[in-house]
């Protein structure tokens, strides 16, 4: 595995579904993740919470190279459902793609990078919060972690959320 990308779902409504704002957040994030994955094989694994599934559903067609998309309840956490980090690490370890993308929740975004780094990279990342529609990108070769922040690009219109590589090149030139 070259990269582990841990995505926190977008903004959501009281009923647990993504808000329109959350959808826009994920469209922006999809564009950024697509550029990171470009040329590599990727698997997408989502929590089974509606807000996470909807976030992953927005990423899936917009990130090139995804060869597998699954939903797994292990990655669902909230105040009364604490993460089973050990089970999550085992699922990640079983993946053979270059990039593993996990769409999940606050607790996983905080705890998983540290546990992954200690177990597989023999290094330590301090605990840090991951806000909605942000992602951690862990480069397994460089042993680094970088946060992808949310930045609203929706004012640029739907052209800027490419679903094919030729559009991506146009975006890079125009943005």
N, C-alpha and C positions, 0 to 999 in steps of 0.2 A: 504494500500500500504506500502510495506517495503522499496522499493527503487525506485527512479526516476533516470534514466540514460539518460543524454542529450548528444547526439553524434553529432559532427560536421562532415559533409561529408569529403571525402578524396580529395587529390589534383586533379585538373581537367584541361582539355584542354580549349583553347579559345572558342570552340564550346559548352562548358558547360557539356561535358561528362567526366567521370572519366578518368584519365590517367592510364597507367600501374602502375606507382608509387602509385597512389591513390588506385588502387585495392589491391596492396600489403599492403598498410597502413591499409586498412579495414580488410584484412585477419588477420593481427596481432591483431587488435582491437577486432575482433570477438572471437579470442581465449581467450582474457582477459575477455570480457563480459560473455562468456560462463561459465567461472569459477565463476563469481560473481552471476550468475542466477541459477546455479546448484541446482536442487531440488525445485525451485519455479516456479510458473506459471508466464508467461510474455506476454505482448502485445507489438507489434512493430508498431509505427506510424511514417510515413515518410512524409517529404515535397514532393511536386509533381515536384520539380525541378529535371531534369535528373541526376545531380550529387548526389543528396540526394537519389533518388530512386535507383540508381545503388549501392550506399553505403548500403542501407537497403537490397537490393537484395543479397548482399554478406553476410550480417549478418544473414539474416533469416534462411538459412539451417544450419548454423554453431552454432547457439545459441539454446541450448536445452530448452524446456519449453515454447516456443512461441506458444500461442494458437490462436492468432489473429494477422494479418498483414494488416494494412490499409494505404492508402495514403491520405493525407489531405492538401489542398492548404493553410490552415491557417498557417502552419509551414514553408512556403516559404518566405524568406526575402532576400533582397539585398539593395543596396544603394537607389533605388527608390521604394522599397516595405518594409516599416517598419513593424516590428512585431506587431500583435494584441495580446499582452500578456494576456489580460483579456479573450479572446476567447480560447487561448491555455490553460490557467488554468482551464477553464470550461471543456474542452475536457479531460484533465488529471484527474480532479475530478470525471468524469463519469466512469473511468476505475475501474474494480474490481480485476484485477490480482495483484499478489504480487509485480511484477516489471513492471514498465512502461518504455519503451525505445523510445525516440524521436530522429529521425535522421533529422537534420536541419542545420542551417547556423550560421554565426558569431554572428549576432545580438541576436538570441535566446540563444546561448551559453553564452552570456554575461549577458543578462537581465533576462532570465527565472529563473535561480537558486535563485536570490535575491527575485523576486516576489513570487515564490513558498514558499521559507522559511518564508517570512513575513506572507503570507496568511495561510499556513497550519501547519507550525512548530512553529510559534510565536517566531522566531529568525531572525537574519539578516546575510546574507552572503555579503561581499563586492563585488562590480563589479570586475570581472576579465575576461581576454580574454581567449577564448578557440581556440586553433589552429586547423588547418585541421587534421582530423583523431584522434582527442583527444575526451575524454568524461569526463563529470562531473558525479560522482556517488553521489547521495544524499541519505544518510541513514536516513530514516524518524524516526526510533526509537532512534538512537543516536543523531539525529539532526546535522549531519556533512556532509561536502562536500569534496570529494577527486577527484583530477584530475587523469585520466588515460592518461599518456603520450604516445606518439608514440615511439616505439623502434623497429627497424627493426629486425624481426625474420625470414624473408623470406629465408635467407641463410641456414636455417635448413631444408628446403624442405617442400613439401605439407603434409607430415605425421603430421607435427606440427599444422595443422589446422583441428582438429578433427570434425567429424560430428556425432560421437556417444560417449557415456559415456566411453566405454572401451578404446577407443583411448585416451581420456582425462587423464585417470589414467596413461597410458604409458608416456604421455607427461610430467606429473608432476614428474615422476621418472627420466626421461632423461634430462630434461631442467635444 
